[in-house]
Amino acid sequence: MGFSRMCILLATNNPAKVARVRQVLAGHPMEVLTPSDLGIESIVVEEGSDIVWNAEEKARAYAEKTSLPIVGMDSAFVVDGEAL
């Protein structure tokens, strides 16, 4: 698959999270992709003691499937000044 601008993989297929991250990054020269966009089966990792651990584990799991930069997502995603 060829890309014309920088792409990142969002480690979730949650439609609300995907829509919000795409909205926050609108106007920036990058494309936010999901595992389903790339035909990658969802990887669910919810065994950690906190949301940071879970997000890191999701990112690591998807890193085995793609060479794209990955943003790990769990039940919370914080951007200064934004409520995701």
PDB file with one MODEL, atoms N, CA, C and O in Angstrom:
MODEL        1
ATOM      1  N   MET A   1       0.856  -1.175   0.000  1.00  0.00           N
ATOM      2  CA  MET A   1       0.000   0.000   0.000  1.00  0.00           C
ATOM      3  C   MET A   1       0.903   1.240   0.000  1.00  0.00           C
ATOM      4  O   MET A   1       1.763   1.374   0.870  1.00  0.00           O
ATOM      5  N   GLY A   2       0.718   2.133  -0.952  1.00  0.00           N
ATOM      6  CA  GLY A   2       1.512   3.353  -1.007  1.00  0.00           C
ATOM      7  C   GLY A   2       0.777   4.518  -0.361  1.00  0.00           C
ATOM      8  O   GLY A   2      -0.442   4.640  -0.482  1.00  0.00           O
ATOM      9  N   PHE A   3       1.519   5.361   0.318  1.00  0.00           N
ATOM     10  CA  PHE A   3       0.927   6.501   1.004  1.00  0.00           C
ATOM     11  C   PHE A   3       1.553   7.780   0.484  1.00  0.00           C
ATOM     12  O   PHE A   3       2.758   7.830   0.239  1.00  0.00           O
ATOM     13  N   SER A   4       0.735   8.823   0.313  1.00  0.00           N
ATOM     14  CA  SER A   4       1.240  10.083  -0.215  1.00  0.00           C
ATOM     15  C   SER A   4       1.611  11.075   0.874  1.00  0.00           C
ATOM     16  O   SER A   4       2.232  12.099   0.588  1.00  0.00           O
ATOM     17  N   ARG A   5       1.244  10.791   2.113  1.00  0.00           N
ATOM     18  CA  ARG A   5       1.626  11.651   3.233  1.00  0.00           C
ATOM     19  C   ARG A   5       1.902  10.764   4.426  1.00  0.00           C
ATOM     20  O   ARG A   5       1.642   9.561   4.392  1.00  0.00           O
ATOM     21  N   MET A   6       2.437  11.367   5.492  1.00  0.00           N
ATOM     22  CA  MET A   6       2.769  10.587   6.674  1.00  0.00           C
ATOM     23  C   MET A   6       1.524   9.897   7.224  1.00  0.00           C
ATOM     24  O   MET A   6       0.455  10.502   7.316  1.00  0.00           O
ATOM     25  N   CYS A   7       1.672   8.641   7.584  1.00  0.00           N
ATOM     26  CA  CYS A   7       0.567   7.876   8.151  1.00  0.00           C
ATOM     27  C   CYS A   7       0.960   7.371   9.528  1.00  0.00           C
ATOM     28  O   CYS A   7       2.118   7.039   9.783  1.00  0.00           O
ATOM     29  N   ILE A   8      -0.034   7.320  10.412  1.00  0.00           N
ATOM     30  CA  ILE A   8       0.148   6.690  11.707  1.00  0.00           C
ATOM     31  C   ILE A   8      -0.966   5.674  11.885  1.00  0.00           C
ATOM     32  O   ILE A   8      -2.061   5.829  11.344  1.00  0.00           O
ATOM     33  N   LEU A   9      -0.673   4.640  12.644  1.00  0.00           N
ATOM     34  CA  LEU A   9      -1.679   3.647  12.962  1.00  0.00           C
ATOM     35  C   LEU A   9      -2.190   3.934  14.363  1.00  0.00           C
ATOM     36  O   LEU A   9      -1.414   3.983  15.317  1.00  0.00           O
ATOM     37  N   LEU A  10      -3.475   4.120  14.482  1.00  0.00           N
ATOM     38  CA  LEU A  10      -4.132   4.285  15.760  1.00  0.00           C
ATOM     39  C   LEU A  10      -4.497   2.887  16.237  1.00  0.00           C
ATOM     40  O   LEU A  10      -5.227   2.175  15.547  1.00  0.00           O
ATOM     41  N   ALA A  11      -4.010   2.486  17.390  1.00  0.00           N
ATOM     42  CA  ALA A  11      -4.170   1.105  17.851  1.00  0.00           C
ATOM     43  C   ALA A  11      -5.559   0.845  18.426  1.00  0.00           C
ATOM     44  O   ALA A  11      -5.706   0.333  19.536  1.00  0.00           O
ATOM     45  N   THR A  12      -6.568   1.208  17.646  1.00  0.00           N
ATOM     46  CA  THR A  12      -7.954   0.962  18.019  1.00  0.00           C
ATOM     47  C   THR A  12      -8.824   1.000  16.774  1.00  0.00           C
ATOM     48  O   THR A  12      -8.486   1.644  15.781  1.00  0.00           O
ATOM     49  N   ASN A  13      -9.935   0.309  16.842  1.00  0.00           N
ATOM     50  CA  ASN A  13     -10.960   0.416  15.811  1.00  0.00           C
ATOM     51  C   ASN A  13     -12.205   1.084  16.373  1.00  0.00           C
ATOM     52  O   ASN A  13     -13.241   1.113  15.709  1.00  0.00           O
ATOM     53  N   ASN A  14     -12.120   1.621  17.583  1.00  0.00           N
ATOM     54  CA  ASN A  14     -13.252   2.279  18.225  1.00  0.00           C
ATOM     55  C   ASN A  14     -13.635   3.507  17.404  1.00  0.00           C
ATOM     56  O   ASN A  14     -12.854   4.454  17.316  1.00  0.00           O
ATOM     57  N   PRO A  15     -14.826   3.505  16.803  1.00  0.00           N
ATOM     58  CA  PRO A  15     -15.211   4.594  15.900  1.00  0.00           C
ATOM     59  C   PRO A  15     -15.185   5.981  16.546  1.00  0.00           C
ATOM     60  O   PRO A  15     -14.793   6.950  15.896  1.00  0.00           O
ATOM     61  N   ALA A  16     -15.592   6.091  17.799  1.00  0.00           N
ATOM     62  CA  ALA A  16     -15.603   7.398  18.467  1.00  0.00           C
ATOM     63  C   ALA A  16     -14.191   7.917  18.692  1.00  0.00           C
ATOM     64  O   ALA A  16     -13.929   9.101  18.480  1.00  0.00           O
ATOM     65  N   LYS A  17     -13.282   7.055  19.117  1.00  0.00           N
ATOM     66  CA  LYS A  17     -11.892   7.466  19.336  1.00  0.00           C
ATOM     67  C   LYS A  17     -11.235   7.838  18.010  1.00  0.00           C
ATOM     68  O   LYS A  17     -10.521   8.837  17.919  1.00  0.00           O
ATOM     69  N   VAL A  18     -11.478   7.034  16.996  1.00  0.00           N
ATOM     70  CA  VAL A  18     -10.890   7.297  15.679  1.00  0.00           C
ATOM     71  C   VAL A  18     -11.382   8.639  15.143  1.00  0.00           C
ATOM     72  O   VAL A  18     -10.585   9.447  14.666  1.00  0.00           O
ATOM     73  N   ALA A  19     -12.672   8.875  15.218  1.00  0.00           N
ATOM     74  CA  ALA A  19     -13.235  10.136  14.716  1.00  0.00           C
ATOM     75  C   ALA A  19     -12.661  11.328  15.458  1.00  0.00           C
ATOM     76  O   ALA A  19     -12.344  12.346  14.843  1.00  0.00           O
ATOM     77  N   ARG A  20     -12.525  11.217  16.766  1.00  0.00           N
ATOM     78  CA  ARG A  20     -12.021  12.345  17.554  1.00  0.00           C
ATOM     79  C   ARG A  20     -10.554  12.626  17.258  1.00  0.00           C
ATOM     80  O   ARG A  20     -10.167  13.786  17.120  1.00  0.00           O
ATOM     81  N   VAL A  21      -9.737  11.591  17.159  1.00  0.00           N
ATOM     82  CA  VAL A  21      -8.321  11.790  16.847  1.00  0.00           C
ATOM     83  C   VAL A  21      -8.166  12.375  15.450  1.00  0.00           C
ATOM     84  O   VAL A  21      -7.343  13.266  15.238  1.00  0.00           O
ATOM     85  N   ARG A  22      -8.949  11.884  14.500  1.00  0.00           N
ATOM     86  CA  ARG A  22      -8.893  12.450  13.144  1.00  0.00           C
ATOM     87  C   ARG A  22      -9.314  13.910  13.154  1.00  0.00           C
ATOM     88  O   ARG A  22      -8.737  14.722  12.430  1.00  0.00           O
ATOM     89  N   GLN A  23     -10.308  14.259  13.960  1.00  0.00           N
ATOM     90  CA  GLN A  23     -10.742  15.656  14.067  1.00  0.00           C
ATOM     91  C   GLN A  23      -9.636  16.528  14.659  1.00  0.00           C
ATOM     92  O   GLN A  23      -9.373  17.621  14.158  1.00  0.00           O
ATOM     93  N   VAL A  24      -8.990  16.051  15.720  1.00  0.00           N
ATOM     94  CA  VAL A  24      -7.911  16.811  16.363  1.00  0.00           C
ATOM     95  C   VAL A  24      -6.750  17.027  15.398  1.00  0.00           C
ATOM     96  O   VAL A  24      -6.123  18.086  15.408  1.00  0.00           O
ATOM     97  N   LEU A  25      -6.463  16.033  14.568  1.00  0.00           N
ATOM     98  CA  LEU A  25      -5.321  16.124  13.654  1.00  0.00           C
ATOM     99  C   LEU A  25      -5.676  16.655  12.269  1.00  0.00           C
ATOM    100  O   LEU A  25      -4.812  16.731  11.395  1.00  0.00           O
ATOM    101  N   ALA A  26      -6.928  17.020  12.061  1.00  0.00           N
ATOM    102  CA  ALA A  26      -7.337  17.574  10.763  1.00  0.00           C
ATOM    103  C   ALA A  26      -6.504  18.805  10.445  1.00  0.00           C
ATOM    104  O   ALA A  26      -6.242  19.631  11.320  1.00  0.00           O
ATOM    105  N   GLY A  27      -6.099  18.920   9.224  1.00  0.00           N
ATOM    106  CA  GLY A  27      -5.280  20.050   8.813  1.00  0.00           C
ATOM    107  C   GLY A  27      -3.786  19.790   8.937  1.00  0.00           C
ATOM    108  O   GLY A  27      -2.975  20.588   8.466  1.00  0.00           O
ATOM    109  N   HIS A  28      -3.419  18.683   9.564  1.00  0.00           N
ATOM    110  CA  HIS A  28      -2.010  18.302   9.662  1.00  0.00           C
ATOM    111  C   HIS A  28      -1.685  17.327   8.536  1.00  0.00           C
ATOM    112  O   HIS A  28      -2.557  16.579   8.096  1.00  0.00           O
ATOM    113  N   PRO A  29      -0.458  17.329   8.075  1.00  0.00           N
ATOM    114  CA  PRO A  29      -0.110  16.482   6.919  1.00  0.00           C
ATOM    115  C   PRO A  29       0.111  15.022   7.298  1.00  0.00           C
ATOM    116  O   PRO A  29       1.172  14.454   7.037  1.00  0.00           O
ATOM    117  N   MET A  30      -0.908  14.420   7.920  1.00  0.00           N
ATOM    118  CA  MET A  30      -0.800  13.001   8.239  1.00  0.00           C
ATOM    119  C   MET A  30      -2.155  12.339   8.116  1.00  0.00           C
ATOM    120  O   MET A  30      -3.204  12.968   8.257  1.00  0.00           O
ATOM    121  N   GLU A  31      -2.096  11.061   7.853  1.00  0.00           N
ATOM    122  CA  GLU A  31      -3.311  10.271   7.752  1.00  0.00           C
ATOM    123  C   GLU A  31      -3.371   9.313   8.931  1.00  0.00           C
ATOM    124  O   GLU A  31      -2.403   8.606   9.211  1.00  0.00           O
ATOM    125  N   VAL A  32      -4.493   9.288   9.617  1.00  0.00           N
ATOM    126  CA  VAL A  32      -4.699   8.392  10.746  1.00  0.00           C
ATOM    127  C   VAL A  32      -5.394   7.142  10.232  1.00  0.00           C
ATOM    128  O   VAL A  32      -6.518   7.198   9.734  1.00  0.00           O
ATOM    129  N   LEU A  33      -4.708   6.012  10.361  1.00  0.00           N
ATOM    130  CA  LEU A  33      -5.250   4.738   9.912  1.00  0.00           C
ATOM    131  C   LEU A  33      -5.598   3.867  11.111  1.00  0.00           C
ATOM    132  O   LEU A  33      -5.059   4.048  12.203  1.00  0.00           O
ATOM    133  N   THR A  34      -6.496   2.929  10.896  1.00  0.00           N
ATOM    134  CA  THR A  34      -6.861   1.965  11.930  1.00  0.00           C
ATOM    135  C   THR A  34      -6.410   0.580  11.486  1.00  0.00           C
ATOM    136  O   THR A  34      -6.093   0.369  10.316  1.00  0.00           O
ATOM    137  N   PRO A  35      -6.384  -0.354  12.415  1.00  0.00           N
ATOM    138  CA  PRO A  35      -6.044  -1.718  12.007  1.00  0.00           C
ATOM    139  C   PRO A  35      -6.967  -2.228  10.895  1.00  0.00           C
ATOM    140  O   PRO A  35      -6.503  -2.881   9.960  1.00  0.00           O
ATOM    141  N   SER A  36      -8.256  -1.939  10.987  1.00  0.00           N
ATOM    142  CA  SER A  36      -9.170  -2.427   9.942  1.00  0.00           C
ATOM    143  C   SER A  36      -8.883  -1.775   8.590  1.00  0.00           C
ATOM    144  O   SER A  36      -9.097  -2.401   7.552  1.00  0.00           O
ATOM    145  N   ASP A  37      -8.399  -0.521   8.583  1.00  0.00           N
ATOM    146  CA  ASP A  37      -8.017   0.122   7.318  1.00  0.00           C
ATOM    147  C   ASP A  37      -6.918  -0.667   6.604  1.00  0.00           C
ATOM    148  O   ASP A  37      -6.843  -0.677   5.376  1.00  0.00           O
ATOM    149  N   LEU A  38      -6.066  -1.327   7.394  1.00  0.00           N
ATOM    150  CA  LEU A  38      -4.936  -2.069   6.840  1.00  0.00           C
ATOM    151  C   LEU A  38      -5.210  -3.571   6.745  1.00  0.00           C
ATOM    152  O   LEU A  38      -4.331  -4.345   6.366  1.00  0.00           O
ATOM    153  N   GLY A  39      -6.433  -3.976   7.092  1.00  0.00           N
ATOM    154  CA  GLY A  39      -6.762  -5.390   7.050  1.00  0.00           C
ATOM    155  C   GLY A  39      -6.112  -6.191   8.164  1.00  0.00           C
ATOM    156  O   GLY A  39      -5.924  -7.400   8.037  1.00  0.00           O
ATOM    157  N   ILE A  40      -5.768  -5.519   9.257  1.00  0.00           N
ATOM    158  CA  ILE A  40      -5.148  -6.186  10.405  1.00  0.00           C
ATOM    159  C   ILE A  40      -6.245  -6.534  11.404  1.00  0.00           C
ATOM    160  O   ILE A  40      -7.067  -5.687  11.754  1.00  0.00           O
ATOM    161  N   GLU A  41      -6.255  -7.766  11.853  1.00  0.00           N
ATOM    162  CA  GLU A  41      -7.229  -8.204  12.842  1.00  0.00           C
ATOM    163  C   GLU A  41      -7.007  -7.450  14.154  1.00  0.00           C
ATOM    164  O   GLU A  41      -5.867  -7.217  14.558  1.00  0.00           O
ATOM    165  N   SER A  42      -8.087  -7.076  14.805  1.00  0.00           N
ATOM    166  CA  SER A  42      -7.994  -6.355  16.074  1.00  0.00           C
ATOM    167  C   SER A  42      -7.251  -7.172  17.110  1.00  0.00           C
ATOM    168  O   SER A  42      -7.416  -8.387  17.214  1.00  0.00           O
ATOM    169  N   ILE A  43      -6.427  -6.471  17.874  1.00  0.00           N
ATOM    170  CA  ILE A  43      -5.677  -7.076  18.966  1.00  0.00           C
ATOM    171  C   ILE A  43      -6.194  -6.431  20.245  1.00  0.00           C
ATOM    172  O   ILE A  43      -6.058  -5.222  20.436  1.00  0.00           O
ATOM    173  N   VAL A  44      -6.782  -7.232  21.115  1.00  0.00           N
ATOM    174  CA  VAL A  44      -7.330  -6.699  22.364  1.00  0.00           C
ATOM    175  C   VAL A  44      -6.402  -7.085  23.499  1.00  0.00           C
ATOM    176  O   VAL A  44      -6.185  -8.267  23.765  1.00  0.00           O
ATOM    177  N   VAL A  45      -5.854  -6.076  24.169  1.00  0.00           N
ATOM    178  CA  VAL A  45      -4.986  -6.285  25.319  1.00  0.00           C
ATOM    179  C   VAL A  45      -5.563  -5.449  26.450  1.00  0.00           C
ATOM    180  O   VAL A  45      -5.459  -4.223  26.428  1.00  0.00           O
ATOM    181  N   GLU A  46      -6.149  -6.075  27.404  1.00  0.00           N
ATOM    182  CA  GLU A  46      -6.767  -5.360  28.524  1.00  0.00           C
ATOM    183  C   GLU A  46      -6.377  -6.015  29.840  1.00  0.00           C
ATOM    184  O   GLU A  46      -7.196  -6.084  30.756  1.00  0.00           O
ATOM    185  N   GLU A  47      -5.155  -6.492  29.952  1.00  0.00           N
ATOM    186  CA  GLU A  47      -4.747  -7.248  31.127  1.00  0.00           C
ATOM    187  C   GLU A  47      -3.843  -6.462  32.063  1.00  0.00           C
ATOM    188  O   GLU A  47      -3.452  -6.976  33.111  1.00  0.00           O
ATOM    189  N   GLY A  48      -3.504  -5.232  31.711  1.00  0.00           N
ATOM    190  CA  GLY A  48      -2.571  -4.456  32.518  1.00  0.00           C
ATOM    191  C   GLY A  48      -3.214  -3.823  33.726  1.00  0.00           C
ATOM    192  O   GLY A  48      -4.431  -3.852  33.908  1.00  0.00           O
ATOM    193  N   SER A  49      -2.362  -3.253  34.541  1.00  0.00           N
ATOM    194  CA  SER A  49      -2.832  -2.629  35.775  1.00  0.00           C
ATOM    195  C   SER A  49      -3.334  -1.207  35.556  1.00  0.00           C
ATOM    196  O   SER A  49      -3.972  -0.633  36.439  1.00  0.00           O
ATOM    197  N   ASP A  50      -3.050  -0.631  34.379  1.00  0.00           N
ATOM    198  CA  ASP A  50      -3.519   0.730  34.114  1.00  0.00           C
ATOM    199  C   ASP A  50      -3.605   0.983  32.609  1.00  0.00           C
ATOM    200  O   ASP A  50      -3.184   0.153  31.803  1.00  0.00           O
ATOM    201  N   ILE A  51      -4.154   2.135  32.245  1.00  0.00           N
ATOM    202  CA  ILE A  51      -4.379   2.437  30.828  1.00  0.00           C
ATOM    203  C   ILE A  51      -3.082   2.623  30.051  1.00  0.00           C
ATOM    204  O   ILE A  51      -3.035   2.354  28.851  1.00  0.00           O
ATOM    205  N   VAL A  52      -2.033   3.079  30.720  1.00  0.00           N
ATOM    206  CA  VAL A  52      -0.750   3.260  30.033  1.00  0.00           C
ATOM    207  C   VAL A  52      -0.193   1.903  29.621  1.00  0.00           C
ATOM    208  O   VAL A  52       0.254   1.728  28.487  1.00  0.00           O
ATOM    209  N   TRP A  53      -0.221   0.958  30.531  1.00  0.00           N
ATOM    210  CA  TRP A  53       0.287  -0.382  30.213  1.00  0.00           C
ATOM    211  C   TRP A  53      -0.506  -0.974  29.053  1.00  0.00           C
ATOM    212  O   TRP A  53       0.076  -1.506  28.107  1.00  0.00           O
ATOM    213  N   ASN A  54      -1.829  -0.884  29.127  1.00  0.00           N
ATOM    214  CA  ASN A  54      -2.669  -1.442  28.057  1.00  0.00           C
ATOM    215  C   ASN A  54      -2.373  -0.793  26.712  1.00  0.00           C
ATOM    216  O   ASN A  54      -2.272  -1.489  25.702  1.00  0.00           O
ATOM    217  N   ALA A  55      -2.234   0.527  26.681  1.00  0.00           N
ATOM    218  CA  ALA A  55      -1.946   1.230  25.433  1.00  0.00           C
ATOM    219  C   ALA A  55      -0.591   0.818  24.868  1.00  0.00           C
ATOM    220  O   ALA A  55      -0.453   0.611  23.662  1.00  0.00           O
ATOM    221  N   GLU A  56       0.409   0.699  25.739  1.00  0.00           N
ATOM    222  CA  GLU A  56       1.738   0.276  25.291  1.00  0.00           C
ATOM    223  C   GLU A  56       1.710  -1.140  24.727  1.00  0.00           C
ATOM    224  O   GLU A  56       2.337  -1.418  23.705  1.00  0.00           O
ATOM    225  N   GLU A  57       0.987  -2.026  25.389  1.00  0.00           N
ATOM    226  CA  GLU A  57       0.904  -3.400  24.903  1.00  0.00           C
ATOM    227  C   GLU A  57       0.192  -3.482  23.552  1.00  0.00           C
ATOM    228  O   GLU A  57       0.592  -4.264  22.690  1.00  0.00           O
ATOM    229  N   LYS A  58      -0.852  -2.688  23.363  1.00  0.00           N
ATOM    230  CA  LYS A  58      -1.537  -2.655  22.063  1.00  0.00           C
ATOM    231  C   LYS A  58      -0.584  -2.167  20.982  1.00  0.00           C
ATOM    232  O   LYS A  58      -0.531  -2.737  19.892  1.00  0.00           O
ATOM    233  N   ALA A  59       0.168  -1.115  21.279  1.00  0.00           N
ATOM    234  CA  ALA A  59       1.122  -0.579  20.299  1.00  0.00           C
ATOM    235  C   ALA A  59       2.187  -1.619  19.961  1.00  0.00           C
ATOM    236  O   ALA A  59       2.533  -1.797  18.793  1.00  0.00           O
ATOM    237  N   ARG A  60       2.702  -2.300  20.968  1.00  0.00           N
ATOM    238  CA  ARG A  60       3.709  -3.335  20.715  1.00  0.00           C
ATOM    239  C   ARG A  60       3.139  -4.476  19.862  1.00  0.00           C
ATOM    240  O   ARG A  60       3.809  -4.979  18.960  1.00  0.00           O
ATOM    241  N   ALA A  61       1.910  -4.872  20.154  1.00  0.00           N
ATOM    242  CA  ALA A  61       1.298  -5.961  19.391  1.00  0.00           C
ATOM    243  C   ALA A  61       1.111  -5.571  17.923  1.00  0.00           C
ATOM    244  O   ALA A  61       1.390  -6.370  17.030  1.00  0.00           O
ATOM    245  N   TYR A  62       0.645  -4.357  17.674  1.00  0.00           N
ATOM    246  CA  TYR A  62       0.470  -3.917  16.283  1.00  0.00           C
ATOM    247  C   TYR A  62       1.806  -3.673  15.592  1.00  0.00           C
ATOM    248  O   TYR A  62       1.894  -3.784  14.369  1.00  0.00           O
ATOM    249  N   ALA A  63       2.839  -3.344  16.350  1.00  0.00           N
ATOM    250  CA  ALA A  63       4.165  -3.130  15.758  1.00  0.00           C
ATOM    251  C   ALA A  63       4.687  -4.401  15.098  1.00  0.00           C
ATOM    252  O   ALA A  63       5.521  -4.340  14.195  1.00  0.00           O
ATOM    253  N   GLU A  64       4.197  -5.546  15.549  1.00  0.00           N
ATOM    254  CA  GLU A  64       4.588  -6.812  14.920  1.00  0.00           C
ATOM    255  C   GLU A  64       3.904  -7.009  13.569  1.00  0.00           C
ATOM    256  O   GLU A  64       4.290  -7.887  12.797  1.00  0.00           O
ATOM    257  N   LYS A  65       2.884  -6.191  13.282  1.00  0.00           N
ATOM    258  CA  LYS A  65       2.089  -6.341  12.063  1.00  0.00           C
ATOM    259  C   LYS A  65       2.364  -5.278  11.005  1.00  0.00           C
ATOM    260  O   LYS A  65       2.009  -5.465   9.841  1.00  0.00           O
ATOM    261  N   THR A  66       3.001  -4.150  11.394  1.00  0.00           N
ATOM    262  CA  THR A  66       3.219  -3.037  10.467  1.00  0.00           C
ATOM    263  C   THR A  66       4.472  -2.263  10.857  1.00  0.00           C
ATOM    264  O   THR A  66       4.933  -2.345  11.996  1.00  0.00           O
ATOM    265  N   SER A  67       5.012  -1.525   9.919  1.00  0.00           N
ATOM    266  CA  SER A  67       6.172  -0.678  10.210  1.00  0.00           C
ATOM    267  C   SER A  67       5.759   0.784  10.428  1.00  0.00           C
ATOM    268  O   SER A  67       6.615   1.647  10.622  1.00  0.00           O
ATOM    269  N   LEU A  68       4.463   1.058  10.396  1.00  0.00           N
ATOM    270  CA  LEU A  68       3.988   2.430  10.615  1.00  0.00           C
ATOM    271  C   LEU A  68       4.198   2.856  12.066  1.00  0.00           C
ATOM    272  O   LEU A  68       4.203   2.010  12.961  1.00  0.00           O
ATOM    273  N   PRO A  69       4.371   4.157  12.310  1.00  0.00           N
ATOM    274  CA  PRO A  69       4.345   4.641  13.695  1.00  0.00           C
ATOM    275  C   PRO A  69       2.963   4.360  14.280  1.00  0.00           C
ATOM    276  O   PRO A  69       1.952   4.470  13.588  1.00  0.00           O
ATOM    277  N   ILE A  70       2.933   3.998  15.559  1.00  0.00           N
ATOM    278  CA  ILE A  70       1.678   3.585  16.190  1.00  0.00           C
ATOM    279  C   ILE A  70       1.392   4.428  17.414  1.00  0.00           C
ATOM    280  O   ILE A  70       2.280   4.702  18.221  1.00  0.00           O
ATOM    281  N   VAL A  71       0.129   4.838  17.543  1.00  0.00           N
ATOM    282  CA  VAL A  71      -0.348   5.520  18.737  1.00  0.00           C
ATOM    283  C   VAL A  71      -1.237   4.527  19.470  1.00  0.00           C
ATOM    284  O   VAL A  71      -2.283   4.124  18.961  1.00  0.00           O
ATOM    285  N   GLY A  72      -0.812   4.133  20.674  1.00  0.00           N
ATOM    286  CA  GLY A  72      -1.585   3.201  21.477  1.00  0.00           C
ATOM    287  C   GLY A  72      -2.769   3.905  22.115  1.00  0.00           C
ATOM    288  O   GLY A  72      -2.658   5.040  22.579  1.00  0.00           O
ATOM    289  N   MET A  73      -3.895   3.223  22.133  1.00  0.00           N
ATOM    290  CA  MET A  73      -5.116   3.790  22.710  1.00  0.00           C
ATOM    291  C   MET A  73      -5.673   2.814  23.739  1.00  0.00           C
ATOM    292  O   MET A  73      -5.618   1.598  23.558  1.00  0.00           O
ATOM    293  N   ASP A  74      -6.204   3.366  24.809  1.00  0.00           N
ATOM    294  CA  ASP A  74      -6.966   2.571  25.763  1.00  0.00           C
ATOM    295  C   ASP A  74      -8.166   3.399  26.177  1.00  0.00           C
ATOM    296  O   ASP A  74      -8.666   4.179  25.366  1.00  0.00           O
ATOM    297  N   SER A  75      -8.635   3.269  27.367  1.00  0.00           N
ATOM    298  CA  SER A  75      -9.873   3.945  27.764  1.00  0.00           C
ATOM    299  C   SER A  75      -9.724   5.450  27.910  1.00  0.00           C
ATOM    300  O   SER A  75     -10.717   6.156  28.087  1.00  0.00           O
ATOM    301  N   ALA A  76      -8.522   5.940  27.840  1.00  0.00           N
ATOM    302  CA  ALA A  76      -8.314   7.385  27.930  1.00  0.00           C
ATOM    303  C   ALA A  76      -7.170   7.781  27.009  1.00  0.00           C
ATOM    304  O   ALA A  76      -6.198   7.044  26.847  1.00  0.00           O
ATOM    305  N   PHE A  77      -7.303   8.951  26.413  1.00  0.00           N
ATOM    306  CA  PHE A  77      -6.259   9.511  25.557  1.00  0.00           C
ATOM    307  C   PHE A  77      -6.259  10.998  25.835  1.00  0.00           C
ATOM    308  O   PHE A  77      -7.275  11.667  25.653  1.00  0.00           O
ATOM    309  N   VAL A  78      -5.143  11.512  26.269  1.00  0.00           N
ATOM    310  CA  VAL A  78      -5.117  12.896  26.719  1.00  0.00           C
ATOM    311  C   VAL A  78      -4.248  13.739  25.794  1.00  0.00           C
ATOM    312  O   VAL A  78      -3.089  13.415  25.536  1.00  0.00           O
ATOM    313  N   VAL A  79      -4.832  14.825  25.302  1.00  0.00           N
ATOM    314  CA  VAL A  79      -4.118  15.835  24.543  1.00  0.00           C
ATOM    315  C   VAL A  79      -4.365  17.131  25.294  1.00  0.00           C
ATOM    316  O   VAL A  79      -5.515  17.496  25.537  1.00  0.00           O
ATOM    317  N   ASP A  80      -3.320  17.819  25.657  1.00  0.00           N
ATOM    318  CA  ASP A  80      -3.464  19.043  26.425  1.00  0.00           C
ATOM    319  C   ASP A  80      -4.502  19.968  25.778  1.00  0.00           C
ATOM    320  O   ASP A  80      -4.374  20.335  24.610  1.00  0.00           O
ATOM    321  N   GLY A  81      -5.517  20.335  26.540  1.00  0.00           N
ATOM    322  CA  GLY A  81      -6.551  21.216  26.052  1.00  0.00           C
ATOM    323  C   GLY A  81      -7.676  20.520  25.319  1.00  0.00           C
ATOM    324  O   GLY A  81      -8.625  21.173  24.884  1.00  0.00           O
ATOM    325  N   GLU A  82      -7.592  19.207  25.174  1.00  0.00           N
ATOM    326  CA  GLU A  82      -8.623  18.441  24.452  1.00  0.00           C
ATOM    327  C   GLU A  82      -9.189  17.363  25.357  1.00  0.00           C
ATOM    328  O   GLU A  82      -8.460  16.757  26.143  1.00  0.00           O
ATOM    329  N   ALA A  83     -10.447  17.131  25.249  1.00  0.00           N
ATOM    330  CA  ALA A  83     -11.092  16.023  25.944  1.00  0.00           C
ATOM    331  C   ALA A  83     -11.466  14.968  24.916  1.00  0.00           C
ATOM    332  O   ALA A  83     -12.443  15.129  24.185  1.00  0.00           O
ATOM    333  N   LEU A  84     -10.703  13.903  24.859  1.00  0.00           N
ATOM    334  CA  LEU A  84     -10.996  12.835  23.915  1.00  0.00           C
ATOM    335  C   LEU A  84     -11.801  11.817  24.654  1.00  0.00           C
ATOM    336  O   LEU A  84     -12.185  10.798  24.080  1.00  0.00           O
TER     337      LEU A  84
ENDMDL
END
